[in-house]
Amino acid sequence: MAKAKAGGSRIAELRDEIRRHDQKYYVEAAPEITDLEYDKLMSELKSLEAASGEPIPADSPTQRIGDEPVPHLVSVAHRLPMLSIDNTYSLEELRQYGARTAKLLKDEPIEWVVELKIDGVAASLIYEHGVLTCALTRGNGKVGDDITHTVRTIADVPLRLIAANPPALLEVRGEVYMLNSDLTRLNQQQAEKGLELYKNTRNVTAGTVRLLDARIAAERNLRMFVHGSGYSEGIHAESHSDFLKEIAGYGLPATPLVATFASFEEAVAHCEEIVLKLDGLDFEVDGLVLKVDRFSQRTKLGNTAKSPRWIVAYKWEKYEAETRVNAISLQVGKTGTITPVAELEPVEIAQTTVSRCSLHNFDEIARHDLRVGDTVIVEKAGKIIPHIVRVEKHKRTGRPRKVVEPTTCPVCGGEAGREEGAAAVRCLNVAGCPKQLHGRIKYFAERNSMDIEGLGEKIVEQLIEAGLIQSVPDLYTLQVEAVEKLERMGKRSSEKLVEGIQGSKDRGLGRLLNALSIHLIGLNVGVLLADNFGNMEGLQNATLEDISAIDGVGDKIAESVHNYLHSEIGQDTIARLKEYGVSMQAVKRKTASNALEGKTVVVTGTLEKYSRNEIKDLIQQHGGKASGSVSKKTDYLVAGEEAGSKLKKAQELGVAILSEDDFEKLIGG
């Protein structure tokens, strides 16, 4: 009897340990043991369960894969309907939705949540007292198919919630999906067997969750993200953002990259930004979802016959084509980052010819197992930036060449490597790499930096090739006589360039910090640091803790600034710039007027006199609010050249349109 008790104790211990490791590996992406060690734990549990003679509970980790196929799928009614979501395909339609929602919740502040719209298959999971008892497809919204047997094979779906007191009943809803890398592997297997290939991850996911044989489903390595709730009893959250935190605490895979905003305009601006940053994901995203955060406001809004009024999808069309990787070239940026670029066999996608696309870093190449000569699928989501979705490994012929992470810079031959924990490979020859110098000088001269007119890319190249500049401070030593010897540089143009360089000395500390190409530092952070420390000496004397304590400056930014200021090249650069008379003081803010007090101002198009940051700063100095989108609450639109949809919308709404001159008159400039 004592032996049986000991065995039972070990079984319970193993089940808890394996569940914890599943959470670490699949949900937190922070494994603590090797695959071999995990397999040993699972093997021991299987042996003890078999020897115990006791019935094995459905939530045991050994029960993820059923022994026999189910005879057929059973239809089950949803306790609450799984309604569809209204779709929009333009920012204008999205803003119209936001305006309608604001009317329905008149005079109420509304917080918005923005999430990824995963391109997979909708599913509902039901937990009773913490144990997974049922999983259903959306079906027709009222009735779905019971797919519990296949969902149980999804490793990031817990069979038992990790909570001491789980809700009595918890229904969560989300998206079952497949990684592009897993589709690549699956199609390789299909090709080896002479079977038909799968076209995309969504189709194979839809077919897999409905398989009768769970053993086949287990081989396909499906995943799931949870993004919503159904009928539940005992949850504590009163908002969606809190709900996602609550379910993550139960061990459920909450949907990633979620952002919350205090206004719809901010949420829309986020949509415009994040769409440019999604091409590094290994799963398919076909849009974004915007949701009212608070559950009480959702109840007020209610539903239409087909869709909830508190949610909308901003979708984009996908355009893709198959092509070949002819070569991988390497680009070196101003901070030394070495970026691999795929040189493609030219292919037309969405009415444009695509011949190259960035691979971001060497981890992405490793994730795809991309090789020169490979056939790849290239996608442009929403006609924006092309990226490689997956490698068609089953089409490999011969010996495609592997891409080796460089240990030397392709430009200067200096040492290259990664900082600890960093994804980027960098040329470490900061002072001697001509490509880095070119990038730093060019950036130093830009409008948001030191605003040096005439110091364009070609002139920078000539100055470096002629040996006239070997560092940023060398700019302030240039003489007209030396510059006018360069190609196409006469006496007058040389004088103007040197005058422009000398005239840039009083731009102030904030813009100087931006201009120095310090990793992770832009104009906003530069101004923030300048405002807090007043001058370069104050910043140099600050500790790492002093810098990171500033609201808006994270630990990584603080470390980057501190490292630069105390590096040999940083100290030398600052000392020489100071010697040549470059201002190291924060620019005193102009006395703010009330010319724009209570006014909302939007800027669009290309401006001649100001950068976006400069005019935004001016709007705020004069009491106004700078917004990124036009609405009925917009008071003024400052329109530059090539103003597009924002100008049209402002005209339709009767918003006052200002030129740059009009804007200056308004603020008394």
Disulfide bonds with the S-S distance in Angstrom:
none
